[in-house]
Amino acid sequence: ADGPGLLTLSNFVGHQGKNGCRLLCPVKGRRKPGAPQYYPVLLKPNNYNLTGCDHPDVNVYDIGPGNSHAYCEQLVHLISSCTQHEYERRHLETGIVGLSILLGLQPRLIQGIPEVFSSELMHLSGANMAALWLDLWWGEFDCVPTNNKSSWHWAIFRDRDTW
């Protein structure tokens, strides 16, 4: 699945949006204070109270996919915006920028939106994950300066001489 290509077809916000799932799942992102991009963080960080991002933890087993009916409802909500400010608020809320170009096709010829969009097989298959896991286990994952890497109980390979 080609991320930029799918964004062109779907007219969704992309993976760094507040509602950035290309399948329109209901997971809302969280962001760092002052940062524009969102991340699909399931667990609410400790002492985290950022307005609009301070929703409770999300149980991964409770996440369902989006569907054509929900997409249509959200799209109607978006395009019925009366002002630019209202559009921007609804765009952030829904993860939809505007009409998908695929809506120009005959409905009987496509699965529906977002069902027609594939998930990203590269990440589902685990590609790139080995490098991320090793950085976490070695305690070398990039993080903010206030994060104390010595407190990372999962950094089990921190002592490289042992391993």
N, C-alpha and C positions, 0 to 999 in steps of 0.2 A: 504494500500500500504506500503510495507516494503522498506524504503529508501535504506539501504545497499544492499538489494537483487536486487532492480531495477537498481542500479548502476552497479552491476555485469552483469546483462542482457543487459543493454543499452550501457555501456561503455562511459557514459557521465561523466562530472566532478563532479557533485553533487551540492547541493543547495548553497554552499559557493563559487562557481566559478563565474567568471565574467559573463558568460552566463550560469547560473545555473539552468534554468528551465528544469524540466524533460520532458516537452512537447515541448521543443525547441521554446518557444515563443521568440519574438525579444527583450525583456527587458534586457538591460545590467546592471550589478551591479555597485555599487560604493563601495569604500573602504576608510578606514581612512588612512592618510599618514603613511607609514611604516608598515601597517598591510597587511598580505597576503590574508585574506578572504574578499570576496565581499558580499554585501547585496543588495537585490532588492529594492532599494530606488527610488521611482518614482519622488519625488521632489528634485531638486538640492538644497543642503544646501546653505545658504548665505555665501558669501566669500569663496566658495569652488572651487578651480582651480587645481585639481589633474589630470595630463595628463592621458588620456585614460578613465577617469571617469567623466569628466566635461560636459557630454552631457546635453542637455536641459531637462526640466521637461517632464515626460511621462504622457499622459492622459490615465487613466485606460480604458476608453471606446474605445481607439484606439488599444488596445493590442489584437492581433489575435493569434491563436494557430500556432504552427509549423505544418509542413506536410511532407509527405514522399518525395515529390519532392525536397523541400528545404533541407531536411536531406541528400538526395543523393548528391546534389550539394555541400553541406558543407563537406561531407565525402570525396568526390573526391578531393576537395580543400586541405583537411588535408593530405590525403595519397599520394598526388602528391608532397609533400614537398621534397626538394632535400637535405636539411641539417637539423641537429638537431635543430639549432636556428630557422629555418623556421617552422619546425614542432611545436616547443614550442609556437611561435607567433600565428600560426593558431589554435593550440589547445586552447589557451586563447581566441582567437577571436570567435571560433565556439562553444565551450563548449563540444566538442567531443574528447575523448581520443583515440579512435580507432574503429575498426569494432565491431558491436554488435554481440554477439553469435547467436542472432535470425536470422541473415542473412543466417545462415546455413539451415534454414527451407525453405520449398517450399513457394514461395511468395503467392500462392493462399490460403495458410493455415493460414496466419496471416493478421491482418489489415494493417500493415505497421509500419514503425518507423518514428516518435515517437507515432503515434496514438494508438499502442498496449499498451503503458504504461499508467497506471491510474494516475490521480492526487491524491494527498494525502488527502483522505477523512477526516482524523482526523482533519486537520486544516481547510478544507472547511466547515465542520459542525460546527465549532466554539469551538471544544474541546480545552482547554487550554486558550481560549481567555478571559474568565471571570477573571482569575487571572491577565492577562496582563492589562486588562482595569482597574481593581481595583487598581493595582500598579500605573498606570498613573493618575487616578482620585485622589488617595491619595497623589500623588507627591512622591512616593517611588520607582519609576522605576530606575534601575541602569543606570547610565550615566557617562560620563567623568567628571572629577572634574571642568572643565571650563564651564560646562553647569549649569546655574543658575536655580535651581528648583523653586525658588520664582517667576520666570517669566512665569511659566507654567500656562497659563490661563485656561487650561483644568483640572487642579488639583482642581476640585470643592469640593472634600471631604477632603481637606487638614486638616481642623479643625475637628478632630475626635470627639471632645466633642459635636459638633453640630449634628453630624450624629450618 
